[in-house]
């Protein structure tokens, strides 16, 4: 009887245990014993992972492996052909290096859409209504504060600009319309009309100049880092509200602090930061800022869906030698 294929488990299965049990029936699962990147690469070079065909990884596994880059891939066995990442964002993975090594990469699109869009709307409403100041005053024992905060603004009739109209952006658009907002968006190219669902495609600069609220929903890569920085803030409507549930580095945090201090940006709602878990001190000191510690997918249901989706990629790699949701950069490898 031939040996079972090998799956390398990088991280833990927390919720979808039944789905993972099915993988254990199809393959032999091995886990690293290393606690840091140098030890992990040494363990791999020792032959401990030889024959591994598929690797399943979590965001948290970066504490052991570091970024999945060319150096790490050189240390991993040549048998590795599939990397199944648990998460919609995959900026911890150098896809170009994976492609060069013949490793196909998958993520978990759509599994995170509802939870991330829900948190986007919470941050949007909280920042628009100017709630952070009064929340801090309440905890300090001064009720709304003395003097009370400036009046907030209603979402009805406001223009919501969405930068990045993928699954999460479209989910945000649908929910924002329920609050009476007008939705505009910008992508590298317009969506098919059937996917726009009434949203209007506009140019990047028009989106910046005419939005009352800007929601950042684009992936982080070499092309999108600091998409929003000093020149972009200068184009924005004074008093704009910004929400970021994408990745921190798509916006220049230092420039954001300056824009808040100048009043160009009235308030922000942030779930992500440039150098997590570190947060710019100017953001922490500004009571107009609504801060959440990267909890966009922090629900039991969504965490389970993400694991199940990532595990389904592992299963398809084992049974069909392909991936359910290969990342867009590798579509020609599907």
C-alpha positions, 0 to 999 in steps of 0.5 A, a space after each residue: 500500500 503506498 504511503 500517504 501524502 504528507 501535510 505540514 501543519 503550521 499553526 493550530 486547528 481551533 474550530 473545524 476539527 471534523 473537517 481536519 479529521 478528514 484530512 488526517 484520514 487522507 494524509 500523514 500530518 506532521 508539525 514542526 517542533 521549532 519555536 522560531 524561524 532559524 530553528 524552523 529552517 534548521 528543522 526543515 533542512 534536517 529532513 524532518 519535513 521531507 516529502 511534504 506536499 501541502 502546507 496549511 498555515 495560519 496568520 499566527 504561525 508567522 511567529 515560528 516561520 517568519 514571512 514565507 519568502 524565498 529564503 524560507 522556501 529554499 529551506 523547505 522540501 522541494 516536494 512542497 507544491 501547495 501552501 493553503 493559507 487561512 485568511 483572506 489577506 496573505 501579505 505574509 506570503 511572498 507569492 512571487 517567490 512561491 511561484 518561482 519555487 512552483 508552490 501554489 498559494 490559496 487564501 479564504 475569500 468570501 469566508 471573511 466578508 460578512 464579519 469584516 463588513 460588519 465591523 467596517 460599518 460599526 467603525 464607520 458609524 462610531 467615527 461619523 457620530 464622533 463617539 470615541 470622545 464621549 466613550 473615553 469621557 464616560 469611562 473617566 467619569 465625566 459623562 459626555 465630557 466637559 465641554 461635551 464633544 462636537 455633534 456627530 453626523 448621520 450617515 444618510 445622504 453621505 457619499 461613501 467611497 470604497 477603495 477596493 470593491 472586492 467581496 468585502 467592499 461589495 458587502 460594505 456597499 450593500 450594508 451602507 445603502 441600508 443606512 441611506 448612503 450613496 456608494 462610489 468605488 474605485 478599483 483598477 478597473 470597473 466591475 461588471 454591472 451585475 456586481 456593482 449593484 448600484 455603486 458608481 465607478 469613479 476615478 481615484 482622485 474623484 473618490 478622494 475629493 468627493 467622499 464624505 467617508 472613505 472605506 479602505 478595502 484593498 489588499 496590501 502588496 508592493 503596489 498598494 503600500 501607502 496608497 493613502 499618504 500626504 498627497 492623497 490626504 491633501 485631495 480629500 474633502 475637509 472633515 472626511 471620515 476614514 475607515 480601514 479594515 484592510 491592512 494598516 500599511 495601505 495608509 501612511 500612519 504618520 501622514 494620517 496623524 498629521 491629517 487628523 491634527 490639521 482637521 483635514 480628517 475629522 475622525 477615523 475608525 481603525 482595525 489594522 495598523 502599519 506595525 501591529 501590535 504597535 500603534 502610532 502614539 499620535 493615534 493613541 493620543 487622539 480621542 477622535 480615533 476609534 481603535 480596535 485591535 485587528 478583530 475584523 474576523 474575530 467571531 466564532 462563526 467566521 473563524 470556523 468558516 475560514 478554517 473550513 475553507 482553508 482545509 477544503 483547499 488542503 483536501 482538493 490539493 491532496 485529491 485533485 492536485 489543485 486548489 479551490 481558491 488559488 490567489 489571483 496572482 497565480 491564476 495561470 497556474 490553476 
